[in-house]
Amino acid sequence: MKKRDEWFSEVDVARLSPSIRPYSEYNEVLGDISKGIFSNIMGLVNKAEAIVPRLREVLPIMRLGAEAASPNVAAVDSGSGGKDLLVGYQPISLAVGAVFIGGLRMSDPLLATLRPPSSCPDDEEGVKLSSLIGYYLMYNLASILLSKSDLVLIDGPLYLPRSYYAPRGRSYSPSYLEVYEAALRSLSNLLREAKLAGKHVVGVVKRVRSHYISTWLGMDSVPDSLLSSLLLSEGEALGPIPADGSWEEVAGFLGDARGLRLWVTFLRRGKSPVRLDLPEFSLDEARIIVSQIYSLSEPSTGLPLPIIAVDRLSKLTNRQTSLIYRMVLSEARARGLSPERLPLFSLQRGEID
């Protein structure tokens, strides 16, 4: 077996050797870091630009025309946060959904929440659980709104990103495991209902961090956000192409997973493309769906107006979580909690009240 040092080449060792300098050179160090980052970015950009002309010839790129919006489009989004107390992390989550008549006029929005689970033992699990509850609530709201719309837009990936949320690599609390499985069951129910009803559910991914295009082409990993930005002009879409095999990790929770494989399309309206996630049973109408979403998108952001609306309504900032925390303290005092026990409700050091 190789010794640890034998795994690294001389180039690796040189690259990983720290630069130790006087603190008086702080500004110079920041300048060197910025130059290094610039060099890394340009290396990746030059690599991508060199292959773009050829990729334009082989990838499924379509020019979108004017498409009448679906009569009723629903959108759902969630907000998540929490407070880190001495007794553990307290996750806070909610979701908002609404139907948009003609794709634009919002009907009465719905608000979904869940009785707070038990305290999380640490903030790593707590932050993930808060976001996970958000997915669970979105899937449930989407199922409710499906009967009132032809197309449901979910803010974020359609399939729960298992690479981040899967309970592996460490131990998780029973509450986390319960919510994780409940979220996947809710996703399964939503997809089956949509398939049976001949309706469509699409995930709208604003912050694209995937590498589906290069993976599908068998290339070295290049960010989809970079390739789609270089490949697409205003009013163009790339896809649908199959997502990589990671979706199969959730297939066991989907029951009969036929027709549920994940496909993705990249749509450009405005500054940068968004990724649209759709299940395989929607492929026959993918062009119509993408055109409808394009017609609903706001030019400066490139985002569908229904998604922008529910995103604003579902924001859960530190202002709201701090208000909830102060209400918890008021509840403790109203119930006559002794002064000796009140400090147990204190925030961890560094947490903003």
C-alpha positions as CSV (number, residue, x, y, z in Angstrom):
1,M,0.0,0.0,0.0
2,K,1.3,3.5,-0.9
3,K,2.4,5.8,1.9
4,R,0.3,8.9,2.2
5,D,3.0,11.2,0.7
6,E,3.2,8.9,-2.4
7,W,-0.3,9.8,-3.4
8,F,0.7,13.4,-4.2
9,S,2.9,14.5,-7.2
10,E,5.5,17.3,-6.8
11,V,3.0,19.6,-8.6
12,D,0.3,18.8,-6.0
13,V,2.7,19.4,-3.1
14,A,3.8,22.7,-4.6
15,R,0.3,23.8,-5.2
16,L,-0.8,22.9,-1.7
17,S,2.2,24.5,0.1
18,P,0.9,27.4,2.2
19,S,2.4,30.9,1.6
20,I,3.4,32.4,5.0
21,R,3.8,36.1,5.0
22,P,3.9,39.0,7.5
23,Y,0.4,40.3,8.4
24,S,1.5,43.8,7.2
25,E,1.1,42.3,3.6
26,Y,-2.6,41.6,4.2
27,N,-3.8,43.7,1.2
28,E,-1.2,42.2,-1.1
29,V,-2.4,38.7,0.0
30,L,-6.0,39.6,-0.9
31,G,-4.8,40.8,-4.3
32,D,-2.9,37.6,-4.9
33,I,-6.0,35.6,-4.0
34,S,-8.2,37.6,-6.4
35,K,-5.7,37.0,-9.2
36,G,-5.7,33.3,-8.5
37,I,-9.5,33.1,-8.6
38,F,-9.5,35.1,-11.8
39,S,-7.0,32.7,-13.3
40,N,-9.1,29.7,-12.3
41,I,-12.2,31.2,-13.8
42,M,-10.6,32.1,-17.1
43,G,-9.1,28.7,-17.4
44,L,-12.6,27.2,-17.2
45,V,-14.2,29.8,-19.4
46,N,-11.5,29.3,-22.1
47,K,-12.0,25.6,-22.0
48,A,-15.8,25.9,-22.4
49,E,-15.6,28.6,-25.1
50,A,-13.3,26.3,-27.2
51,I,-16.0,23.6,-27.4
52,V,-19.1,25.7,-27.7
53,P,-19.2,26.0,-31.6
54,R,-19.1,22.2,-31.8
55,L,-21.7,21.7,-29.0
56,R,-24.1,24.0,-30.8
57,E,-24.1,21.6,-33.7
58,V,-24.8,18.4,-31.7
59,L,-27.0,19.6,-28.8
60,P,-30.8,19.8,-29.0
61,I,-31.2,23.6,-29.0
62,M,-34.6,25.1,-29.9
63,R,-35.8,28.6,-30.7
64,L,-38.9,29.4,-28.8
65,G,-41.9,31.2,-30.3
66,A,-44.8,33.0,-28.8
67,E,-47.0,30.5,-26.9
68,A,-50.2,31.3,-25.2
69,A,-49.8,30.8,-21.4
70,S,-51.7,27.9,-19.8
71,P,-55.1,29.1,-18.5
72,N,-54.1,28.3,-14.9
73,V,-50.6,28.0,-13.7
74,A,-49.8,27.2,-10.0
75,A,-46.5,28.0,-8.2
76,V,-45.2,26.9,-4.9
77,D,-42.1,28.0,-2.9
78,S,-40.9,27.6,0.7
79,G,-39.0,29.6,3.2
80,S,-36.7,28.0,5.9
81,G,-34.6,29.2,8.8
82,G,-34.2,28.6,12.5
83,K,-32.6,29.6,15.7
84,D,-29.7,27.9,17.4
85,L,-30.4,27.7,21.2
86,L,-28.6,26.2,24.1
87,V,-31.1,23.3,24.0
88,G,-30.6,22.7,20.3
89,Y,-31.4,24.1,16.9
90,Q,-35.0,25.0,16.3
91,P,-36.0,24.6,12.6
92,I,-38.6,26.9,11.2
93,S,-40.3,26.3,7.8
94,L,-43.3,27.4,5.8
95,A,-44.5,27.2,2.2
96,V,-46.7,29.3,0.0
97,G,-48.7,28.3,-3.1
98,A,-51.1,30.0,-5.4
99,V,-52.9,29.6,-8.7
100,F,-52.4,32.3,-11.3
101,I,-55.3,32.8,-13.6
102,G,-54.1,33.2,-17.2
103,G,-50.6,32.6,-15.7
104,L,-50.5,36.2,-14.3
105,R,-53.4,37.1,-11.9
106,M,-52.9,35.5,-8.5
107,S,-55.8,33.9,-6.7
108,D,-55.9,33.6,-2.9
109,P,-52.6,32.1,-1.9
110,L,-52.3,29.2,0.6
111,L,-49.9,29.0,3.5
112,A,-48.6,25.6,4.8
113,T,-46.6,24.9,7.9
114,L,-45.9,22.0,10.2
115,R,-45.9,21.6,13.9
116,P,-42.2,22.2,14.9
117,P,-40.3,18.9,15.3
118,S,-38.2,18.2,18.3
119,S,-35.0,20.2,18.7
120,C,-32.1,19.2,16.5
121,P,-28.9,18.1,18.2
122,D,-26.8,20.4,16.1
123,D,-27.2,23.2,13.5
124,E,-25.9,21.0,10.6
125,E,-28.9,18.7,10.9
126,G,-31.2,21.6,11.9
127,V,-30.5,23.7,8.8
128,K,-31.0,20.6,6.5
129,L,-34.2,19.6,8.4
130,S,-35.7,23.1,8.0
131,S,-35.1,23.0,4.3
132,L,-36.3,19.4,4.0
133,I,-39.6,20.4,5.7
134,G,-39.9,23.1,3.1
135,Y,-39.8,20.5,0.3
136,Y,-42.4,18.3,2.1
137,L,-44.7,21.3,2.4
138,M,-44.2,22.3,-1.2
139,Y,-45.0,18.8,-2.5
140,N,-48.2,18.8,-0.4
141,L,-49.3,22.2,-1.6
142,A,-48.5,21.3,-5.2
143,S,-50.8,18.2,-4.9
144,I,-53.6,20.5,-3.7
145,L,-53.1,23.0,-6.4
146,L,-52.8,20.4,-9.2
147,S,-56.6,20.0,-9.3
148,K,-56.9,23.8,-10.0
149,S,-54.2,24.2,-12.6
150,D,-52.7,22.6,-15.7
151,L,-49.1,23.3,-14.8
152,V,-47.5,23.5,-11.4
153,L,-44.1,25.2,-11.0
154,I,-41.9,24.3,-8.0
155,D,-39.2,26.8,-6.9
156,G,-36.1,24.6,-6.9
157,P,-35.2,21.1,-8.1
158,L,-38.2,18.9,-8.8
159,Y,-36.6,15.9,-7.2
160,L,-35.3,16.2,-3.7
161,P,-31.5,16.5,-4.0
162,R,-30.6,13.2,-2.3
163,S,-26.8,13.9,-2.4
164,Y,-27.4,16.6,0.2
165,Y,-30.4,15.4,2.2
166,A,-29.9,11.6,2.3
167,P,-29.3,10.5,5.9
168,R,-25.9,9.0,5.4
169,G,-22.4,9.8,6.4
170,R,-23.5,10.6,10.0
171,S,-26.3,9.8,12.4
172,Y,-29.6,11.6,12.2
173,S,-32.4,12.1,14.7
174,P,-35.7,10.2,14.3
175,S,-37.4,13.4,13.4
176,Y,-35.1,13.9,10.4
177,L,-35.6,10.4,9.1
178,E,-39.3,10.7,9.5
179,V,-39.5,14.0,7.5
180,Y,-37.1,12.7,4.8
181,E,-39.2,9.7,4.0
182,A,-42.4,11.7,4.2
183,A,-41.0,14.2,1.7
184,L,-40.2,11.4,-0.7
185,R,-43.6,9.8,-0.3
186,S,-45.2,13.2,-1.0
187,L,-43.1,13.6,-4.1
188,S,-44.2,10.2,-5.3
189,N,-47.9,11.0,-4.7
190,L,-47.6,14.3,-6.6
191,L,-45.9,12.7,-9.6
192,R,-48.4,9.9,-9.8
193,E,-51.4,12.3,-9.5
194,A,-50.0,14.5,-12.3
195,K,-49.3,11.6,-14.6
196,L,-52.8,10.2,-14.2
197,A,-54.4,13.6,-14.7
198,G,-52.3,14.4,-17.7
199,K,-50.9,17.5,-16.0
200,H,-47.3,18.7,-15.5
201,V,-45.1,19.6,-12.6
202,V,-41.9,21.4,-13.3
203,G,-39.0,22.4,-11.0
204,V,-37.6,25.9,-11.7
205,V,-33.9,25.9,-10.6
206,K,-32.5,29.5,-10.3
207,R,-29.1,28.7,-8.9
208,V,-27.8,26.0,-11.3
209,R,-25.0,23.9,-9.8
210,S,-25.4,20.7,-11.9
211,H,-23.1,19.2,-14.6
212,Y,-25.8,17.3,-16.6
213,I,-24.7,18.6,-20.1
214,S,-21.0,17.5,-19.8
215,T,-22.0,14.3,-18.1
216,W,-24.5,13.4,-20.9
217,L,-21.8,14.1,-23.5
218,G,-19.2,12.1,-21.6
219,M,-16.9,15.1,-21.1
220,D,-14.9,16.3,-18.1
221,S,-17.1,18.0,-15.7
222,V,-18.1,21.6,-16.7
223,P,-20.8,23.5,-14.9
224,D,-24.2,23.6,-16.6
225,S,-24.5,27.3,-15.6
226,L,-21.4,28.1,-17.7
227,L,-22.1,26.0,-20.7
228,S,-25.8,27.1,-21.0
229,S,-24.8,30.7,-20.7
230,L,-22.3,30.4,-23.5
231,L,-24.5,28.2,-25.7
232,L,-27.9,29.9,-25.5
233,S,-29.1,33.3,-26.8
234,E,-32.2,35.1,-25.6
235,G,-35.3,33.0,-26.5
236,E,-33.5,29.7,-26.8
237,A,-33.7,26.5,-24.8
238,L,-31.4,23.5,-24.6
239,G,-32.9,20.1,-24.1
240,P,-34.6,18.1,-22.9
241,I,-31.6,15.9,-21.9
242,P,-31.6,13.1,-19.3
243,A,-30.3,13.9,-15.9
244,D,-27.5,11.7,-14.6
245,G,-28.2,8.5,-12.6
246,S,-28.6,10.2,-9.2
247,W,-32.3,10.4,-9.6
248,E,-32.4,6.6,-9.5
249,E,-31.5,6.8,-5.8
250,V,-35.0,8.1,-5.0
251,A,-36.8,5.8,-7.5
252,G,-37.3,3.2,-4.7
253,F,-39.6,5.7,-3.0
254,L,-41.6,6.4,-6.2
255,G,-43.4,3.1,-6.4
256,D,-43.9,2.4,-10.1
257,A,-41.2,4.8,-11.4
258,R,-41.9,4.2,-15.1
259,G,-42.2,7.6,-16.8
260,L,-40.7,9.4,-13.8
261,R,-37.1,9.6,-14.9
262,L,-35.8,13.2,-14.5
263,W,-35.1,15.2,-17.6
264,V,-33.8,18.8,-17.7
265,T,-34.0,21.8,-20.1
266,F,-32.1,25.0,-19.9
267,L,-34.1,28.2,-20.8
268,R,-32.7,31.6,-21.4
269,R,-34.6,34.8,-21.0
270,G,-32.5,37.6,-19.7
271,K,-29.1,37.6,-18.2
272,S,-28.6,33.9,-17.4
273,P,-30.4,30.6,-18.1
274,V,-32.6,28.7,-15.6
275,R,-32.9,24.9,-15.4
276,L,-36.3,23.3,-15.8
277,D,-36.7,19.9,-14.3
278,L,-39.5,17.7,-15.7
279,P,-40.5,14.0,-15.4
280,E,-40.2,11.8,-18.4
281,F,-44.0,11.6,-18.9
282,S,-44.0,15.3,-19.8
283,L,-41.5,14.9,-22.7
284,D,-44.1,14.8,-25.5
285,E,-45.2,18.3,-24.5
286,A,-41.8,19.6,-23.4
287,R,-41.6,22.3,-26.1
288,I,-45.1,23.6,-25.3
289,I,-44.3,23.6,-21.5
290,V,-41.0,25.4,-22.0
291,S,-42.6,28.0,-24.4
292,Q,-45.3,28.7,-21.8
293,I,-42.8,29.2,-19.1
294,Y,-40.8,31.5,-21.4
295,S,-43.9,33.6,-22.1
296,L,-44.5,33.9,-18.4
297,S,-40.9,34.9,-17.5
298,E,-39.8,38.4,-16.5
299,P,-37.1,39.7,-18.9
300,S,-34.7,41.2,-16.3
301,T,-34.6,38.2,-14.1
302,G,-35.5,35.4,-16.5
303,L,-37.8,33.9,-13.9
304,P,-41.5,33.0,-14.3
305,L,-43.7,35.7,-12.7
306,P,-45.6,33.1,-10.6
307,I,-42.3,31.9,-9.1
308,I,-41.3,35.5,-8.3
309,A,-44.6,36.1,-6.6
310,V,-44.6,33.1,-4.3
311,D,-40.9,33.6,-3.6
312,R,-41.7,37.1,-2.2
313,L,-44.6,35.7,-0.1
314,S,-42.6,32.8,1.4
315,K,-39.5,34.7,2.4
316,L,-38.4,33.7,5.9
317,T,-35.6,36.1,6.9
318,N,-33.8,36.6,10.2
319,R,-36.5,39.3,11.0
320,Q,-39.3,36.7,11.0
321,T,-37.2,34.0,12.9
322,S,-36.2,36.5,15.5
323,L,-39.8,37.6,16.0
324,I,-40.7,33.9,16.5
325,Y,-37.9,33.6,19.1
326,R,-39.1,36.6,21.0
327,M,-42.6,35.2,21.0
328,V,-41.2,31.9,22.4
329,L,-39.6,33.9,25.3
330,S,-42.9,35.7,25.9
331,E,-44.7,32.3,26.0
332,A,-42.1,31.1,28.6
333,R,-42.7,34.1,30.8
334,A,-46.5,33.9,30.4
335,R,-46.3,30.3,31.7
336,G,-44.4,31.4,34.7
337,L,-41.1,29.9,33.9
338,S,-38.7,30.5,36.7
339,P,-35.8,32.9,36.3
340,E,-33.4,30.0,36.8
341,R,-34.8,28.2,33.8
342,L,-35.2,31.1,31.4
343,P,-31.4,31.1,30.5
344,L,-32.0,27.6,29.0
345,F,-33.9,29.4,26.2
346,S,-30.8,31.5,25.4
347,L,-29.2,31.7,21.9
348,Q,-25.9,30.1,21.2
349,R,-23.0,32.6,21.2
350,G,-22.9,34.5,17.9
351,E,-26.6,33.9,17.1
352,I,-28.5,37.0,16.3
353,D,-31.7,37.5,18.3
